[in-house]
Amino acid sequence: MKIQIASIFGKIEDKRRVLSNDHDLNTILVSAIIAVISGADTWNEIENFCREKEDWLSTYLNFPNGIPSHDTYNRVISGIEPAKLEACFMEWVATLIDAKGLKGVINLDGKTIRGAKNQGVKSPFHMVSAWSCESNLVLGQLRVNEKSNEITAIPKLLDLLDIENCAITIDAMGCQTHIADKIIEKKADYILAVKANQPSLMEEVEDEFRLTKPASSFETTNLDHGRIETRLCSVIHELQHAGVDGRWKELKSVIRIESIREFKNSNKEKELHTRYYISSLKRDAEFFQDAIRSHWSIENKLHWTLDVAFKEDMSRKRINNSAQNFSLLSKIALNILKNDISSKVGVKSRRLKAGWSTSYLEKLLGMK
């Protein structure tokens, strides 16, 4: 039997000096991922897990000099050029996606690894990730130095992805004409949040809804955690004000989401919010309601899960490429764990189960 993920990193060149190579690069990477799947969140925990599972691991991986130390895991993985590691990751993800290619909605958003900073210094690690809510997969990531640099990172990440026929959702930070141009160039469509960072566009969209009757509307009501939230989505296609100067390529729709949040068993006053979006799609309000709502899946299913199930925000890794590369190992583990349809428990519980049960771990690794 083979471990399916053992083929992910075959294209990464091992640039270490031959005389100092006590451990094969692929063995280090694969055993580290298996340990992360099974609950390891630090280099020490990776070493400890592999030592406990040495007999089992040695059946599938070659450890001629025993299990690497935590320092070796740290030094070797942190020394890999992130772009090469991420390229291998995206090639692997492509094999997980249906042969027809990606479809549906893809969410792009950034996340700061808050623990990866020195005392009193702002964290230098901010990752922009692409998430497919339909495939339940992380598609790729890029590191930027600050949140404001998402504007330059998003087009670069889009260039690495095959997004043809997909709808791309991005928050207001990504509402930029060159990002809309890039999405259209990639034969995809955009749904971009509009806020005060685009004041003239914001004014045009507000005018559109003051002066033009929506082509369609769709309302939903949700009860969750003692809150009642009503969301009314309205869409206008016949644009008289927004985007008429042609700056926003293929702009076909403006969208308004009006939400009312009421609190049961509480004296807290109801909350009213109005949000606006632009899109190159000409679809009805029900579609946009679902697509815009799905953008929050990158927060709930990716960012929140990385923080809660993988303790990413607590990570103190900061040397060389350690934070960026370990984040990618976590995303590989997350993709594997998220797509286990046999288990009904959360990702954190699945990691525990993988650490406890060799049979379950083998199933996750495609060995059964």
C-alpha positions in Angstrom: 0.0 0.0 0.0 1.0 3.6 -0.6 0.3 6.8 1.2 -1.4 9.0 -1.4 0.1 12.3 -0.2 3.6 10.9 -0.7 3.5 12.0 -4.3 2.7 15.7 -3.5 6.2 17.0 -3.2 8.1 15.1 -5.8 9.0 18.2 -7.8 10.8 20.0 -4.8 14.5 19.9 -5.3 16.5 19.0 -2.1 19.2 21.7 -2.0 20.8 20.4 1.2 24.4 19.2 1.1 24.4 15.5 0.4 26.8 14.6 3.2 24.4 16.2 5.8 21.3 14.5 4.5 20.5 11.9 7.2 16.8 12.1 6.3 15.0 12.1 2.9 13.2 15.4 2.1 9.9 13.7 1.0 9.9 11.5 4.1 10.3 14.6 6.3 7.4 16.3 4.6 5.0 13.4 4.5 5.6 12.3 8.1 5.1 15.9 9.2 1.8 16.1 7.4 0.6 12.8 8.9 1.6 14.1 12.3 -0.3 17.4 11.7 -3.4 15.4 10.6 -3.1 13.5 13.8 -3.1 16.5 16.1 0.5 17.8 16.1 0.7 21.6 16.1 4.4 22.2 16.9 7.8 20.8 15.7 8.2 19.0 19.0 4.8 17.4 18.7 5.6 16.2 15.2 8.7 14.5 16.4 6.9 13.0 19.4 4.1 11.6 17.3 6.5 10.1 14.7 8.5 8.4 17.5 5.4 6.9 18.9 4.3 5.7 15.5 7.8 4.8 14.2 7.0 1.1 13.6 3.9 1.9 11.6 5.5 4.8 9.7 8.5 2.7 8.8 6.2 0.3 6.9 5.5 3.1 4.4 8.4 5.6 4.7 12.1 5.2 4.9 13.9 6.2 8.1 17.4 4.8 7.8 18.7 7.0 10.6 15.6 7.0 12.8 13.0 9.6 13.3 14.2 13.2 12.6 14.5 15.5 15.6 12.2 18.5 16.0 15.1 20.8 15.1 15.5 18.8 11.8 11.8 19.1 11.0 12.0 22.8 11.7 15.2 23.5 9.8 14.3 21.5 6.7 10.7 22.5 6.3 11.4 26.2 7.1 14.2 26.2 4.5 12.0 25.2 1.6 11.1 28.1 -0.8 7.4 28.7 -0.1 6.5 29.3 -3.8 7.7 25.8 -4.7 5.8 24.2 -1.8 2.6 26.1 -2.7 2.9 25.1 -6.4 3.0 21.4 -5.3 0.1 22.0 -3.1 -2.0 23.5 -5.9 -1.1 20.7 -8.2 -2.3 18.2 -5.6 -5.5 20.1 -5.0 -6.2 20.0 -8.8 -6.2 16.2 -8.6 -8.9 16.3 -5.9 -11.2 18.4 -8.0 -13.7 16.8 -10.3 -12.3 16.4 -13.9 -14.9 18.9 -15.1 -12.9 21.6 -13.2 -13.9 24.0 -10.5 -17.4 25.4 -10.4 -19.6 27.5 -8.1 -18.3 30.2 -5.8 -14.7 30.8 -4.8 -14.0 33.0 -1.8 -10.8 35.0 -1.4 -9.8 36.5 1.9 -6.8 37.2 4.2 -5.8 36.1 7.6 -3.1 37.3 10.0 -1.1 34.7 11.9 -1.1 36.7 15.1 1.2 34.6 17.2 4.1 34.9 14.7 5.4 38.2 15.9 8.1 39.5 18.2 7.3 41.3 21.4 5.6 44.7 20.6 6.0 44.2 16.8 3.1 43.8 14.4 2.8 40.3 13.0 4.5 40.2 9.6 2.6 37.1 8.5 -0.6 37.7 6.6 -1.9 35.0 4.3 -4.4 35.4 1.5 -6.2 32.2 0.7 -8.7 30.9 -1.9 -11.5 28.7 -0.7 -13.9 26.7 -2.7 -17.1 26.4 -0.7 -18.6 23.8 -3.1 -15.6 21.5 -3.1 -14.8 22.2 0.6 -11.1 22.8 -0.3 -8.4 25.3 0.2 -7.2 26.0 -3.3 -4.1 28.1 -2.6 -2.4 30.7 -0.5 0.0 33.6 -0.8 1.8 35.5 1.9 1.7 39.3 2.1 3.5 41.6 4.6 0.5 43.6 5.6 -3.3 43.4 5.2 -3.2 46.4 2.8 -1.0 44.4 0.5 -3.8 42.0 -0.3 -4.6 44.4 -3.2 -1.4 43.4 -4.9 -1.5 39.7 -3.8 -5.0 38.9 -5.0 -4.1 39.2 -8.7 -1.0 37.0 -8.2 -3.1 34.4 -6.5 -5.7 34.5 -9.2 -2.9 33.9 -11.8 -2.0 30.7 -10.1 -5.6 29.3 -10.1 -7.8 27.8 -12.8 -11.0 29.7 -12.0 -12.8 29.6 -15.4 -16.6 29.8 -15.1 -16.4 30.4 -11.3 -17.8 33.4 -9.3 -15.1 35.1 -7.2 -16.2 36.8 -4.0 -13.9 39.3 -2.3 -14.5 41.8 0.5 -14.2 45.6 0.1 -10.4 45.5 0.2 -10.4 43.7 -3.1 -12.9 46.0 -4.8 -10.4 47.4 -7.3 -10.7 47.8 -11.0 -7.5 45.9 -11.8 -8.7 43.0 -9.7 -12.1 43.0 -11.6 -10.1 43.1 -14.8 -8.0 40.1 -13.8 -11.0 38.0 -12.9 -12.6 38.7 -16.3 -9.3 38.0 -18.0 -9.3 34.6 -16.3 -12.8 33.9 -17.8 -14.5 34.1 -14.4 -17.0 36.5 -12.8 -16.7 38.7 -9.8 -18.9 39.7 -6.8 -17.2 42.5 -5.0 -18.2 44.3 -1.8 -18.4 48.1 -2.0 -17.6 50.3 0.9 -16.1 53.7 1.6 -12.8 52.9 0.0 -14.5 53.4 -3.3 -16.5 56.6 -2.5 -17.6 57.5 -6.0 -18.7 53.9 -6.8 -20.5 53.7 -3.4 -22.4 56.9 -4.2 -23.4 55.6 -7.7 -24.7 52.3 -6.3 -26.7 54.1 -3.6 -28.2 56.4 -6.2 -29.1 53.4 -8.3 -31.2 52.0 -5.6 -32.8 55.3 -4.8 -33.8 55.9 -8.4 -34.3 52.5 -10.0 -36.7 49.6 -9.2 -34.9 46.3 -8.4 -35.3 43.6 -11.0 -35.7 41.0 -8.3 -35.7 40.6 -4.5 -35.3 37.6 -2.2 -35.7 37.4 1.6 -34.5 34.9 4.1 -35.0 34.5 7.8 -32.7 32.6 10.1 -32.9 31.7 13.8 -29.5 30.8 15.3 -28.0 31.2 18.8 -30.9 33.2 20.1 -30.8 35.6 17.1 -33.3 36.2 14.4 -31.7 37.6 11.2 -33.8 38.7 8.2 -31.9 39.4 5.0 -33.4 41.1 2.0 -31.4 40.9 -1.2 -32.3 43.3 -4.1 -30.7 43.4 -7.5 -30.6 45.9 -10.3 -29.4 45.0 -13.8 -30.4 48.1 -15.9 -27.7 50.4 -14.6 -28.1 54.1 -15.1 -25.5 55.4 -12.7 -23.1 52.7 -11.4 -20.2 51.8 -13.7 -21.5 53.8 -16.7 -18.0 55.2 -17.2 -16.8 51.7 -18.1 -14.1 51.5 -15.4 -15.6 48.3 -14.1 -15.2 45.7 -16.8 -18.4 43.7 -17.6 -20.4 45.2 -14.7 -23.9 43.9 -15.0 -25.5 44.0 -11.6 -25.5 46.0 -8.4 -26.7 44.2 -5.2 -28.1 45.5 -1.9 -28.3 43.3 1.2 -30.5 44.8 4.0 -30.2 42.8 7.2 -32.1 43.1 10.5 -30.8 41.2 13.5 -33.1 40.8 16.5 -32.1 39.2 19.8 -34.4 36.8 21.7 -34.5 36.9 25.5 -32.4 40.1 25.5 -32.9 43.8 25.8 -30.3 44.5 23.2 -31.7 46.7 20.4 -32.1 45.3 16.9 -29.2 45.8 14.5 -29.7 47.2 11.0 -27.1 46.9 8.3 -27.1 47.7 4.6 -24.3 46.4 2.4 -23.7 46.9 -1.4 -22.0 44.7 -4.0 -21.2 44.9 -7.7 -21.0 41.9 -10.1 -20.3 40.9 -13.6 -23.0 38.3 -13.4 -26.6 38.9 -14.4 -28.5 36.6 -12.0 -31.5 36.9 -9.7 -31.6 38.0 -6.1 -31.8 34.4 -4.7 -28.5 33.5 -6.4 -26.7 36.6 -5.1 -28.1 36.0 -1.6 -26.6 32.6 -1.5 -23.3 33.6 -3.2 -22.7 36.5 -0.8 -23.7 34.5 2.2 -21.2 31.8 1.1 -18.3 34.3 1.4 -18.5 33.8 5.2 -17.7 30.2 4.7 -14.0 31.1 4.3 -14.2 32.7 7.8 -16.1 29.9 9.4 -14.8 26.8 7.6 -11.2 28.0 7.0 -10.0 30.8 9.2 -12.0 29.8 12.3 -11.1 26.2 11.9 -7.4 26.9 11.5 -7.5 28.9 14.8 -9.7 26.5 16.8 -8.8 23.1 15.5 -5.1 23.8 14.5 -4.3 26.6 17.0 -2.8 28.7 14.2 -3.3 32.0 15.9 -1.4 30.7 18.9 1.6 29.6 16.8 4.9 31.3 17.7 6.7 30.1 14.5 8.5 33.0 12.9 12.0 31.9 11.8 12.6 31.9 8.0 9.6 30.4 6.2 8.4 28.4 9.2 5.0 30.2 9.7 4.2 30.2 6.0 5.2 26.6 5.3 3.6 25.2 8.5 0.4 27.0 7.5 0.4 25.2 4.2 0.9 21.8 6.0 -2.1 22.6 8.1 -4.1 23.4 5.0 -3.1 20.1 3.4 -4.3 18.4 6.6 -7.5 20.4 6.6 -8.3 19.5 3.0 -7.9 15.8 3.9 -9.9 16.0 7.1 -12.7 18.2 5.7 -13.4 15.8 2.9 -13.8 12.7 5.1 -17.5 12.1 4.6 -17.6 9.1 6.9 -17.2 11.2 10.0 -19.9 13.5 11.4 -17.7 15.1 14.1 -15.7 18.4 13.7 -12.2 18.8 12.4 -10.7 18.9 15.9 -12.3 15.6 16.8 -11.2 14.1 13.6 -7.6 15.0 14.3 -7.9 13.3 17.7 -9.4 10.3 16.2 -6.6 10.1 13.6 -4.1 10.2 16.4 -5.8 7.5 18.3 -6.9 5.1 15.5 -4.3 3.8 13.0 -7.2 2.4 11.0 -8.9 5.8 10.7 -5.6 7.5 9.8 -5.0 4.9 7.0 -8.5 5.7 5.7 -7.8 9.4 5.6 -4.5 8.8 3.8 -6.2 6.7 1.1 -4.7 3.4 2.2 -8.0 1.6 2.6 
